[in-house]
Amino acid sequence: MAAIKITKNNFTQEVLQSKEPVLLDFWASWCGPCRMVAPTLDEIAEEMKGVAKVGKINIDEESDLASAFRVMSIPTLVVVKEGKVSAQSVGVKPKKDILRMLEN
């Protein structure tokens, strides 16, 4: 399963009510570092199928969600487990560091 597009309309169902952890990627089409990390996140989405979800939130389209998570710089990665933020990081990270965020 590829990354899921998260909007304010599906946020509650896909993120807050998710039984598995959700890795949220706050990004924008004009962001170079966001494009750099995108292939890694797609790999994680495939590898973690059934264990965790990867959701992509376009900050230009979903500014309310970006504000709710206090996103100041992108890419921002946030892990939500059982409706609560368990990890957060800003900037491009190696795959192993992103996977470690999901394990916490």
PyMOL commands that set and color helices and strands:
alter all, ss='L'
color gray80, all
select helices_A, chain A and resi 11-16+32-47+63-68+95-103
alter helices_A, ss='H'
color red, helices_A
select strands_A, chain A and resi 4-5+22-27+53-58+76-81+84-90
alter strands_A, ss='S'
color yellow, strands_A
deselect
rebuild
show_as cartoon
